[in-house]
């Protein structure tokens, strides 16, 4: 276990000890228990207790009542120089869910069993007694399981606690979470749980767009993206949250380039290559890179030469990607990078024919390694030829950044001083000088100004 995870567990143990010393019950709960039983490193450790929020606030010096109405308090501390935050939740039962996310009322409880039966899935509904674990070292003997989570871990199943329809009616995001957990752990979604998702998939639109975005991003970056999107498809959720991706089904591609199948299959093959921890922008770029193809599909001629075409699919894809990013409320920075990945993914086809200046400008794209990575995945999922990737990678790594973005020999101030008036042609003349500099045809400001005078005389354009 990493230092951070060990510190988080140690702090959570201290929280439990202090609660118990004050006369309260307290346990680890939820995902940390699941992950420990699976032999995985928990991302964090949550605590459940019968102590009311006001008691928790009094017991610990640094707390944040982020959800005290729902019984949730964050306890903050430093351990070995690290900031550790432990979520402490009071045992509770929930009233009706009017907004498809939060209960209208909660009733605090003394019973850990009453608390876990209102949670989402059996594998997330187990408690663990850290004191027993510490004293005996017996992980199995320290678990309290009122919902059959141990059996479902053994059976590799994601199962809703109690009535699946009710669990999803309470919080529609749980349908997406079921898919994510099944994909992440390579589990199946239990039949009744899957059937409930298919019945209620249309209601996922009630979930805030930010929550949908975050859940989809987790699916794309946890190392099992293909499996996640296959499950989204089979449960009917895909056409609800990303109808643009659902439209990739059945869109045929030129068999001489894409030997494996339609645009949907090709996209799944890219998703399969996304490693755990991949950049979210690269992951979304891989998902959306061919999103413009359904709208631009042109079949091969019935007779004679020719093949399937997608003329303009990049431009259309950029607009669709931008629409999706707006709809899901991505940050401006992330939306711009995703659109740039879609916009430039076909440019590698010309990389060996590019002028030196064009190639260096290509390398200036923000986070160019992501563009390289997308091209590599795209190539591996189609023709398998990585020669253009290898060429671009070699040139990119061999070209110093000071050559890609050199200090300009000729600036706008230089042109003004030389008597030129700012305007449309002004910008073109500066580009003439910059291209020549990138290509090594000029080495000084004077050479650049001479070239500009010649270009001005001949009307050369760029």
C-alpha positions, 0 to 999 in steps of 0.5 A: 500500500502506498504511503498516502493510503497507509497514512489515510488508513492510520488517520481513519483508525485514529478517528474510529479510536477516538469515537469509540473512546467517547462511547460511540460505535464506529467502523470503516465503511463502503469502498475501502472495505470492498477494496481491502477484500479485493486486495486493492489499494483504497483511494480513501477511508470512510467512517460510519458511526452512531455519533451525531454530527454535532458530537463529531464536530465537537470531538475533532478540532479541524472539521468541515460540516459539508453535509451535516444535514445528511450526517456527513462531516469531514475530519481533517488532520496532518499525519507525517506532513500529509493532509488527510481528510476522513469522511465521517457519516452518522448511521441513518435511514433516508426519507423519500428522494424527490430530486433523484439525488438526495433524500428530502429527510434523514433519520439518524440511527443507532443501527449499522445495519439500518445504515447500510441497507440504504446504500447502493450496491452490496459490494459497497455496503460492508463495514469493517472493525479496524480494531479487530483487524489491528489486533488479530490481523484477520481481515475476513473476521473483521468484516460486518456484512448485512447485505451479502457483499462478500458473496457478491465479491466472490461471485464477481457481481454488482448487485443493488441492495434490496429493490434495484428499482428503488435504489435507482429511483433514489439516485439515478447516477447509481445506474452509471456507477453500476456500469463503472464498478462492473467495468473497473473490477471486471464484474457482471451486473446482476440480472435484476439490477441490469434489468432495472437499469434498462427500465430506468435508463431514460431517467438518467437525464435527471442527473446533473451534467457535471455528475454525468461527466465525472462518472463517464470520465472515471469510466474512461480513465480507470483502465477498462474503458472498452468494457464500460462503454460496452456495458453502457451500450447493453444497458441502454444508457449510452444513447441517453448520455452520449447519443452521438456515440450511439450513432457510431453503430453500423457506420461502415468504414473502408475495409482496406483501411479498417479491417475490424469493423464499423466506427463503433468497433473501431472506437472501442478498439481505441478505448481498449488501449487507454491505460489506467490513469490516462489523461482525461482529455486524451481519453475523451479525444479517443472517444470522440475522434471519429464522432463526425463520421455518421453525419458525413458517411458516403457509401462506395460507388455501386460500380467502378473505382472508389471507396467509402468516404467521410468528407469533412468528418473532422470539421463536423466532429469538432463541432459535435465534440464542442457541443458535447463539452458544452453540454457536459460543462467541461472547463474551457481548457479541457474542452479546447484540448479535446476539440484540438485532438479531434481537429488534428487527428488526421494531420499525421497523414501528411507529416512526412510531406510537411515543410519544416515550418509546418512540421514545427508549427504542428509540434506547437500544438498544446500537449503534442504528446497527446496528439501522438498518443491518439494517432498511435491508438488510431493506427493500431485500431485500423491499419496497424501501420505505425510508420507515421507515428514513428516518424513524428515521434522521432522528429518531435523528440529530436527537435529542441523546443527552442527550435520549435518556438524560437525567439522571433528574428522579425517582430511586428515592431520591426515592421513598423520601424521599417515603415510597414502599416499594420493590416492583413498583409502585415500578418502575412509578411510576419509569417513569411519571416517566421517560416523562413526562420523555422526552416533555417533560411534566415539567421538574422533580423536583417535577413528577415527584413530583406526577405519581407521586402522581397515578398512585399515586392512580389506579392508572395503569400503564405 
